Amino acid sequence: MISIYALADLIIRHQKSVSNLKLQKLAYFCYGVALGRGIQLLNTTDPFEAWPYGPVNSDLYHSLKHFHDRDVPYEYIHYLASVYNDLEIITPEILSIVDDTLSKIGDRSAFELVELSHLEDSPWYTTYHKYGNGHTISDDSVRAYFQS
């Protein structure tokens, strides 16, 4: 398992320019693909929550919110990832999940990804409409959704 910051590091390294909003969605989809494959990608201390614009990791959000809608600098996220000292444990399997996910949806805009996360019966949709803003999206619901 890696931190949300190590995952963000991989995404920005792959994408080059990503806003906080787009980074949140890409991280969520990478996480979902991993869970769908039976892999616990992230530390369980880094849950995704149902926010109005889709799934959000609040730790990552609050670390990057000062960038507003601007691209998050790679050097900044790389520093945060290095603080957690888990960049060395990124496996080929993790790289494959990130590459596979980003090759399929990485070229979509932030708001296209928001729409994708808002599909009816998605884990975000179910959580947001049942429990409201800020509620944790369960790993079980994400796993089941991405396995189907």
RALINSUL-V499345 format. One line per field, one symbol per residue. psi: psi as a letter, one per 20 degrees, with the letter a starting at -180 (. if undefined). Layout:
psi: ???
//
This chain:
psi: qrrhhhghggghhghgpprgghggghgghggggghhjkpngqqiimqqqorhkappohggghhihiicjrqppghghhgghhhikjhijorhggggggggghhhihiqrghhhgghijqpjrhggggghgiapiqpoqhghggggih.
//
